[in-house]
Amino acid sequence: MTMTRRRALSLGSAGLFATTVPLATWMHGARAEYMRTRYDAASPEGKEMLGIYASAVGQMKTREPSDPTSWQFQFFTHWMDEQKAAAIDRIYGPDVSPEKMAAEAMWNTCRGHITWASQADFFVPWHRMYVLYLEKIVRQVSGEDDFTLPYWNYTDPASLA
């Protein structure tokens, strides 16, 4: 089965694009229908967004690791406590599936964990794209189309706690 951009998007495959598709290509398809607002985490709106996020993460944690919208699947994108191939075999078995292909392409791809400089330099664009797709997953899980991850305003001394 061929992994298309549409199929990868439907799986919530941030890491797949981060490692295989040029920035200009995925940016074209990543445009929002309208502008969403990010809120300061200390604001009432930001606190509301954190509540939505906490609820969605709770739901994601109940899903099977093979589900691209599960918390475990998203965690494995960042880091693996076991060998990637062993984890994929344990979770998916021998059969080929779009979800297994997404896991093979994106698990353990976080650029912050790569030690060679030529790849570690891509952490910021990798992470921004990952957050974009994580927000999309949270919107789908929570049913809250206006959800955005809030930001922490580290320039405000009251926000440092």
C-alpha positions, 0 to 999 in steps of 0.5 A: 500500500502506498502512503499518500499525503492524504492517508498520512494526514488521516492518521495524524502522522506528523513525524512521517511528513517531518522526515519525508516531505519537503517543508513547502509541500506540507505547508501548502496542505497545512493551512487552516480554514481560518485563523486560530488564536493561541492564548497565554496559559495563565489567561482564562481562555488559556486555562480553558484550553488546558482543560480541553487538552487534559481531557483529550489526553485522558481519552488518548491514553485509553486508546490502543498503542496501534491507534495513531491518535493514542497517547502511546503512539504519539509518545513513540514519535518522540522516544522509544524505551525499546527497539523500534522494530521490536515494538512495532512487531509486538504492537502490529504483528506481521501484517501490513497496515497503514497504521503500521506503515505510519509507525515505521515512518514516524516513531523515534523521529524526534530531532531533539534526540538525534546526536548528529548535527546535520539532523538535530538542526531540524528540531524546530521545524520538526517540532512545529509541525508535530505540534500542528498535527497534535493540535489536530488530533486533540481537536478530533478527540475533544470535538473542540474545533477551536482548540489550540495549545496555549503558550507560557509567557516566560517574560511575565514573572507571575507566569514563571511558576 
